[in-house]
Amino acid sequence: MAFEGLTSKLQDTLKKLKGKGKLTEKDIKEAMREVKLALLEADVNYRIVKDFIKSVSEKCMGKEVLESLTPAQQVIKIVNDELIQLMGNEESTINFTQNGITVIMLVGLQGAGKTTMAGKLALQLRKNNKKPLLVACDVYRPAAIKQLQVVGKQIEIPVFSLGDKVKPVDITKAAIKHAKEEGHNVVIVDTAGRLHIDEELMNELKDVKEVASPNEILLVVDSMTGQDAVNVAESFNSQLDITGVVLTKLDGDTRGGAALSIKAMTSKPIKYAGIGEKMSDLEVFHPDRMASRILGMGDVLTLIEKAQQAIDEKEAEKISKRLINQEFNFEDFLAAMQQMKKLGPLNKIIEMLPGVSSKELKGVDLNQGEKELKKIESIINSMTVKERKNPSVLSGSPSRKKRVANGSGTTIQQVNKVLKDYENMKKMMKQMKGMQKSFSKKKGLFGKLPF
């Protein structure tokens, strides 16, 4: 989970402040010392940490904080505001051309995840009604072109390639010409990387930049490399004048120092964050939402957006009505599970909920919950359509239960449990409907009264 260590330490520090009615300068100094250590352990650049603590401390020492009725909340707000400022204040979007083709160059070291990120970005832009073209300009890394073609096929987005014997400059020229002819309005150039920065690499990227005149030069960096990611960003920025940064593997870095250092060190915004292995696992980077996650206050807005994108409203409403009217069956249950799965893994959903502490989740096997859901799904998929639509057919037949258990790789006891849970849910919905009717009658009665 991103920022897990930092979030846990900040929550502990700020919780101590909440336990005090009034704060003294000594309280704030001690808290800031702990915040400083937490940021350094998260691999945030030392200079950034020093400036951050100085700014937060000065604001926390003000009379409006020390004499406030809720000083701890004021301190949390100051820390939150400073984190947002550190990461860029507001989201930074792609600079699209009004007419013609928007060219996006992806640059970075080998292994940062440029090729996969090219696909993720293309997929997201297509969802926003763009028509992207992927361009294979990595002519050095073995199978790099093939990898981009596989990614393109997976997401059904065309890939332009002239093989590995043509110079990247000539490939870029031809790709832009091809994009104009085929009606593409976004060209994403997947450039070559190296294991380390060298003059030859930079000269080649400068040549591609000259012929492409890109609207965006996005540096793709592996967030798990911590301070190295910041050093890489500074080097690429000084040579190419990048327009933004894309962080990959942010879900796998429990420290997250790169996200807190890059903007301040390069003055260039973080535009996207890769948060998983799936092609859809790419988020626009919102500094305010990320600050909220770091402080353990969740990210409800992103969760709502995910739900809006993933869940079919009409289908959800249909399932809801059937549930209330006690017409809900295993076909509906299966449909509901498919909708929920679109939101992503359980641990990522929980991370966005306010007030959920990473410390509290330690020892809790979130994968177990997902395994249980998969088991239930297997059991339902092993039923016939008739059994799914009318579970009572299954309840009274041991032979049917045995067949379902064998088909799903489970036991008859597990099948019985699913059936029992279903019956309990039906009883609960019946009680709720009864309460709803009772409330409606009372409401009608009160409506006739003179008060």
Order of alpha helices (4+ residues) and beta strands (2+ residues): alpha-alpha-alpha-alpha-alpha-beta-alpha-beta-alpha-beta-alpha-beta-alpha-beta-alpha-beta-alpha-beta-beta-alpha-alpha-alpha-alpha-alpha-alpha-alpha-alpha-alpha-alpha
